Amino acid sequence: MTLESARDYGVPVQTDAAFGGGGAEPYAEALLGASNVLYLHGVRSPEGSGVFAMNAGRWSADADATDLSLLAGAASPVLDIGCGPGRMVRAATTLGLSAVGVDVSVTAVRIAIAAGLTVLNRSVFDPIPLEGTWETLLLVDGNIGIGGDPRALMRRCAALLASGGLLVIEVSADPDHELSYEGTLEDAQGRRSAPFPWSEIGARALGPHAEMAGLRLAQEWRVSGRSFVRFVRE
């Protein structure tokens, strides 16, 4: 993320502010098979976020039935924001959709490209090809947290989407939950990342941010213990 693009969208500017970046790089190590479990810690937050365990192995696995269901009604081109090693990009491509991923992790992007996927190494707040013409955007696996500012992220997504385009978001189970904080990732070996801005938000709390960005709620649902919303750009 460039400093200019971050400020344009109201995102806090920090050094090493990428998810799991800096420090001992536990996210990159996990993608390379060092550990299947990562722990997201909230730091310097008055409320705190507790500790949340993440299964890093799932990010590199094939899409499961729930993942595939998120692409129902999707149209090309598809942009997966925070795509990691490309699970959802691969799934969309397998379904015959034109799909591109974007991720700040060099390691994740290298893995995805080696698998033959089209993935860009950049922040969603940096210039993206086809701005204003994407038909489907994906923000899954907690990526609504990117930048630590859901309102800014909703504005950016609206700018990327074509009129009538779909935005599919995985949200917190508690519909009223909303918390922004600095977090770090740590693996079982104690390797810890630099702090980065992150957010957690539920469907009802997200609604006003999306509405202000010109996004209309089309669907809200829960499956396999995961919660999702679908918005349409007006």
C-alpha distance (Angstrom), angle and dihedral (degrees) to the residues before:
residue distance angle dihedral
M1 . . .
T2 3.79 . .
L3 3.79 117.4 .
E4 3.80 90.6 -120.2
S5 3.81 95.6 51.7
A6 3.79 91.9 45.6
R7 3.78 93.1 52.2
D8 3.82 91.4 46.7
Y9 3.80 89.6 63.3
G10 3.79 98.0 38.1
V11 3.81 94.6 -108.9
P12 3.83 116.3 153.4
V13 3.81 109.3 -106.8
Q14 3.80 115.2 -133.5
T15 3.77 138.1 157.6
D16 3.83 113.7 -104.8
A17 3.82 87.2 7.0
A18 3.81 96.4 154.9
F19 3.81 120.6 114.1
G20 3.80 107.5 -84.1
G21 3.81 92.4 -10.1
G22 3.78 129.3 136.1
G23 3.76 125.3 22.5
A24 3.80 112.6 55.1
E25 3.84 92.7 -19.6
P26 3.84 97.9 -126.3
Y27 3.83 91.7 172.1
A28 3.80 92.5 57.9
E29 3.80 90.7 44.2
A30 3.82 90.6 51.7
L31 3.80 92.1 50.9
L32 3.79 88.4 53.0
G33 3.81 90.0 54.6
A34 3.79 101.3 -98.9
S35 3.81 94.4 125.4
N36 3.80 137.1 -1.5
V37 3.80 95.0 -152.7
L38 3.79 128.0 65.8
Y39 3.80 126.5 179.2
L40 3.80 121.7 -143.6
H41 3.81 110.4 -150.0
G42 3.78 124.9 -168.3
V43 3.78 113.4 -134.9
R44 3.80 132.4 -175.8
S45 3.80 91.9 8.6
P46 3.83 119.6 133.0
E47 3.80 90.6 -145.6
G48 3.77 97.1 35.0
S49 3.77 124.6 -146.0
G50 3.77 99.8 -129.7
V51 3.79 118.0 -138.0
F52 3.78 120.7 -54.6
A53 3.81 121.8 -165.0
M54 3.81 118.2 -142.0
N55 3.81 127.6 -164.3
A56 3.80 101.8 -134.6
G57 3.79 91.1 -176.9
R58 3.81 90.3 68.4
W59 3.80 91.3 61.4
S60 3.80 90.8 61.7
A61 3.82 96.0 40.3
D62 3.79 126.0 89.6
A63 3.79 117.5 -82.6
D64 3.79 113.2 -88.3
A65 3.80 127.6 -141.3
T66 3.81 92.4 -85.3
D67 3.79 91.6 51.2
L68 3.79 91.3 49.8
S69 3.80 91.6 49.7
L70 3.82 89.1 61.9
L71 3.78 88.7 67.3
A72 3.81 94.3 57.4
G73 3.79 106.5 123.1
A74 3.80 92.2 9.4
A75 3.79 119.0 144.0
S76 3.80 131.4 -160.2
P77 2.90 135.9 -61.4
V78 3.82 98.9 49.0
L79 3.81 122.9 -172.4
D80 3.82 118.4 -163.1
I81 3.81 108.2 -158.2
G82 3.80 112.9 -150.3
C83 3.80 89.6 8.9
G84 3.81 97.7 172.4
P85 3.80 110.9 -165.8
G86 3.80 90.0 -12.2
R87 3.81 109.7 -95.8
M88 3.80 94.7 149.0
V89 3.81 93.8 38.3
R90 3.80 88.6 56.2
A91 3.80 91.2 46.5
A92 3.81 92.8 51.2
T93 3.80 91.9 47.2
T94 3.81 90.9 49.8
L95 3.81 88.3 54.9
G96 3.80 90.1 54.9
L97 3.80 96.8 -101.8
S98 3.79 124.4 134.9
A99 3.80 104.2 -118.6
V100 3.80 139.3 178.7
G101 3.79 129.7 -177.2
V102 3.79 131.3 -152.0
D103 3.79 125.7 -159.7
V104 3.81 137.3 158.9
S105 3.82 93.7 -141.4
V106 3.81 112.8 98.1
T107 3.81 90.1 -160.2
A108 3.81 93.7 51.8
V109 3.79 91.9 48.3
R110 3.81 92.8 48.7
I111 3.81 90.6 52.0
A112 3.80 91.7 48.9
I113 3.81 94.4 47.4
A114 3.81 91.0 47.6
A115 3.82 86.7 56.3
G116 3.79 90.2 55.1
L117 3.81 97.0 -103.8
T118 3.80 127.0 138.3
V119 3.80 106.4 -118.6
L120 3.80 130.9 155.7
N121 3.80 123.4 -145.4
R122 3.80 101.8 -134.8
S123 3.78 145.3 87.9
V124 3.78 120.5 -86.3
F125 3.82 85.6 -120.5
D126 3.81 90.9 61.6
P127 3.83 121.1 82.8
I128 3.82 110.3 -66.3
P129 3.82 125.3 -165.4
L130 3.82 116.8 -108.4
E131 3.80 94.2 20.5
G132 3.78 109.9 -173.0
T133 3.81 93.8 18.2
W134 3.81 105.3 73.8
E135 3.81 110.6 121.2
T136 3.82 97.0 -163.8
L137 3.81 131.9 26.8
L138 3.81 124.6 -172.2
L139 3.82 125.7 -155.0
V140 3.80 103.5 172.7
D141 3.82 136.9 146.2
G142 3.82 90.8 45.8
N143 3.80 94.8 -54.3
I144 3.79 91.2 138.7
G145 3.82 79.8 84.5
I146 3.81 93.5 68.3
G147 3.80 111.1 127.2
G148 3.79 94.5 5.3
D149 3.82 91.8 -103.1
P150 3.85 116.9 92.0
R151 3.81 92.5 -175.1
A152 3.81 92.2 56.7
L153 3.79 90.9 45.0
M154 3.80 91.9 51.3
R155 3.81 90.1 51.4
R156 3.79 90.3 50.9
C157 3.80 92.8 48.5
A158 3.80 91.2 49.7
A159 3.80 89.3 52.9
L160 3.81 90.9 52.4
L161 3.81 96.3 47.0
A162 3.78 127.1 87.3
S163 3.80 117.2 -126.1
G164 3.80 105.7 -78.6
G165 3.81 91.4 17.8
L166 3.82 122.1 145.0
L167 3.79 129.0 -119.2
V168 3.83 115.5 -165.0
I169 3.81 115.5 -165.4
E170 3.79 133.1 -177.5
V171 3.81 107.5 -141.9
S172 3.80 138.9 -175.9
A173 3.80 117.4 -77.6
D174 3.82 92.0 -120.5
P175 3.83 104.1 74.1
D176 3.82 93.1 -152.8
H177 3.79 97.2 45.5
E178 3.81 116.0 118.9
L179 3.78 124.6 163.4
S180 3.81 132.4 153.7
Y181 3.79 119.6 -169.5
E182 3.78 147.0 138.7
G183 3.78 112.3 -86.6
T184 3.77 139.7 -175.8
L185 3.79 131.5 -158.0
E186 3.78 121.4 -132.4
D187 3.79 130.8 -178.7
A188 3.80 130.7 -149.4
Q189 3.81 90.1 -91.7
G190 3.80 91.5 58.7
R191 3.80 96.3 -107.7
R192 3.80 107.0 150.2
S193 3.80 132.9 -166.5
A194 3.78 128.8 -135.9
P195 3.83 114.9 -90.8
F196 3.79 117.2 -84.2
P197 3.83 133.8 -178.1
W198 3.81 113.4 -100.1
S199 3.80 139.9 166.3
E200 3.77 140.3 -158.0
I201 3.80 119.6 -158.6
G202 3.80 139.9 166.8
A203 3.79 129.1 -138.9
R204 3.80 98.3 -97.9
A205 3.81 93.7 45.4
L206 3.80 90.9 48.5
G207 3.81 93.6 52.4
P208 3.83 99.0 81.9
H209 3.82 92.0 47.3
A210 3.80 91.1 51.4
E211 3.80 93.0 45.1
M212 3.80 91.6 52.9
A213 3.81 88.0 54.2
G214 3.82 92.2 53.3
L215 3.79 95.9 -101.8
R216 3.82 121.2 137.6
L217 3.80 122.8 -151.4
A218 3.81 109.6 -116.6
Q219 3.81 103.3 167.4
E220 3.80 142.6 2.1
W221 3.80 122.2 -168.8
R222 3.79 146.8 151.6
V223 3.80 127.2 -141.3
S224 3.82 134.4 165.6
G225 3.80 90.8 -0.4
R226 3.82 92.7 -55.4
S227 3.82 126.9 111.7
F228 3.81 125.9 -144.2
V229 3.78 142.7 177.4
R230 3.78 130.9 -164.0
F231 3.81 121.8 -151.9
V232 3.80 130.5 -171.4
R233 3.78 122.8 -147.3
E234 3.79 110.2 -123.8
